[in-house]
Amino acid sequence: MSNRNIEIKVRLNRKEAEALNKRVKKSRLSREAYLRHLISGVVPQDAPPPDYFDFMRELHGVGNNLNQIAQKAHVLGVIDERRYDEEMRKFDQLVRDITKAVILPRPME
């Protein structure tokens, strides 16, 4: 059973409700979760674009490959430079793609 058993009713005017609903929608949180964040002293971020999760999955894959290269280099005392350079190029490109998708401004729709 939930430990959230206290209900608080709040009345807003139309402008306040629209502003709250707009921010909640951008965060992709429930209204309740959004308000709990605010009560906890943090302002929820806007939800990242859908591409963000694909980029992060790819980034984890590249990181795993780099970790395998590092482990092999440690055990054998040599590094596969070609494979390392290839994975670093992928890593650099992913960082640029993530930056473009998440941080840089986009043209107006």
C-alpha positions in Angstrom: 0.0 0.0 0.0 1.2 3.5 -0.8 2.5 5.7 2.0 1.0 8.7 0.2 -2.4 8.9 1.9 -2.7 12.6 2.4 -4.7 14.4 -0.3 -4.3 18.1 -0.9 -6.7 20.0 -3.0 -5.3 23.1 -4.8 -7.4 25.6 -6.8 -5.7 27.3 -9.8 -7.0 29.9 -12.2 -7.0 29.0 -15.9 -3.6 30.7 -16.6 -1.9 28.9 -13.7 -3.4 25.5 -14.7 -2.3 26.0 -18.4 1.2 26.9 -17.3 1.4 23.8 -15.0 0.0 21.5 -17.6 2.4 22.8 -20.2 5.4 22.2 -17.9 4.1 18.8 -16.9 3.7 17.8 -20.6 7.2 18.9 -21.5 8.7 16.8 -18.6 6.6 13.7 -19.5 6.0 13.2 -15.7 2.6 12.8 -14.1 1.3 16.0 -12.6 1.7 14.5 -9.1 5.3 13.5 -9.8 6.1 16.9 -11.2 4.7 18.6 -8.0 6.5 16.2 -5.7 9.8 17.2 -7.5 9.0 20.9 -6.8 8.2 20.2 -3.2 11.5 18.4 -2.9 13.3 21.5 -4.1 14.1 20.5 -7.7 12.7 21.7 -11.0 12.1 18.8 -13.4 14.0 18.9 -16.7 12.1 18.7 -20.0 12.1 15.1 -21.2 14.9 14.4 -23.6 14.1 13.9 -27.3 13.3 10.3 -28.3 16.7 10.0 -30.1 18.5 10.5 -26.8 17.8 6.9 -25.6 19.0 5.4 -28.9 22.2 7.5 -28.6 22.8 6.5 -25.0 22.4 2.8 -25.9 25.0 3.2 -28.7 27.3 5.1 -26.4 27.1 2.3 -23.8 28.0 -0.2 -26.6 31.0 1.8 -27.6 32.1 2.2 -24.0 31.8 -1.5 -23.5 34.0 -2.1 -26.6 36.6 0.4 -25.3 36.6 -1.4 -22.0 37.2 -4.7 -23.7 40.1 -3.2 -25.6 41.6 -1.8 -22.4 41.2 -5.2 -20.6 43.0 -7.0 -23.5 45.7 -4.4 -23.6 46.3 -4.8 -19.8 46.5 -8.6 -20.1 48.6 -8.8 -23.2 50.6 -5.6 -22.8 49.6 -4.5 -26.3 46.7 -2.5 -27.7 44.8 -3.1 -30.9 45.3 0.5 -32.3 43.1 0.0 -35.3 40.1 -1.2 -33.2 40.7 1.5 -30.6 40.9 4.3 -33.1 37.7 3.0 -34.8 35.8 2.9 -31.4 37.1 6.4 -30.5 35.8 7.8 -33.8 32.4 6.2 -33.1 32.5 7.7 -29.6 33.4 11.2 -30.8 30.6 11.0 -33.4 28.0 9.9 -30.8 29.0 12.7 -28.5 28.5 15.2 -31.4 25.1 13.6 -32.3 23.9 13.7 -28.7 25.0 17.3 -28.3 23.1 18.2 -31.5 19.9 16.3 -30.4 19.8 17.3 -26.8 21.6 20.7 -26.3 21.8 22.7 -29.5 18.8 24.8 -30.5 16.5 23.5 -33.2 14.8 25.4 -36.0 11.2 26.4 -35.2 8.6 24.1 -36.5 
